[in-house]
């Protein structure tokens, strides 16, 4: 059983940065594609980014290409989402996720792609 624990959320001023972490326990994350999603109040969960287990290739939603960076640290069984130049519209609950069988090409369809979710990390961007 894989358990994902997130950290790093909080209240940030516009223009600021933060780095979300997702630590896995119970299974090695080395062999799985890893993703991040976010859910704003009243909206559906949407895919932000995904990183491939095969070659570390990162993919991003169009809305995330300039300010978001996904990375992984296999030694720590952890992956990250760095967000820079935060904007109020980035306010959402951010979720890390793992797919046991899918790859990043299908990341956007979370209902079919995700096997394990983190608990979520609240990010509020406000002055």
C-alpha positions, -999 to 999 in steps of 0.1 A, spaced: 0 0 0 14 34 -10 8 64 11 15 99 -1 20 128 23 21 163 11 36 194 26 45 229 17 12 247 12 2 279 29 -6 316 24 16 333 -1 16 369 -14 12 375 -51 45 372 -68 59 348 -43 70 312 -46 65 279 -29 75 243 -33 51 215 -26 66 181 -15 50 147 -18 67 119 1 58 83 -7 59 54 18 51 17 14 63 15 -22 92 29 -42 81 57 -65 109 49 -90 88 29 -114 57 51 -116 47 83 -134 40 110 -109 16 139 -112 2 170 -96 -33 183 -98 -52 212 -83 -88 220 -74 -100 255 -70 -132 260 -49 -163 250 -69 -143 236 -98 -132 202 -109 -97 188 -103 -73 195 -132 -39 182 -141 -10 205 -137 21 185 -144 35 149 -147 69 134 -147 79 102 -164 95 73 -145 113 62 -177 134 93 -185 123 121 -162 105 139 -189 81 165 -175 48 176 -191 27 206 -181 -7 219 -187 -8 250 -208 -16 271 -178 14 258 -160 42 259 -186 59 291 -175 58 291 -137 56 255 -126 84 229 -123 80 193 -114 109 172 -101 116 140 -83 142 128 -58 144 90 -60 168 88 -30 141 105 -8 111 88 -25 97 123 -30 86 145 -58 80 182 -59 61 210 -75 77 244 -75 55 274 -83 69 308 -90 53 342 -95 22 331 -77 -11 347 -87 -44 348 -69 -58 324 -96 -34 298 -84 -54 295 -51 -65 259 -49 -59 227 -31 -30 209 -47 -28 171 -49 0 148 -57 -8 115 -74 7 83 -86 -4 60 -115 6 24 -112 0 16 -148 -6 48 -167 19 72 -182 20 109 -185 1 110 -218 -31 102 -200 -24 123 -169 -52 148 -176 -79 121 -171 -75 118 -134 -105 95 -129 -87 68 -149 -51 77 -143 -47 80 -106 -43 51 -83 -31 70 -52 -37 105 -40 -20 127 -15 -41 143 11 -39 177 -6 -21 209 3 -40 242 5 -23 271 -13 -38 306 -9 -24 335 -29 -35 368 -14 -21 401 -2 
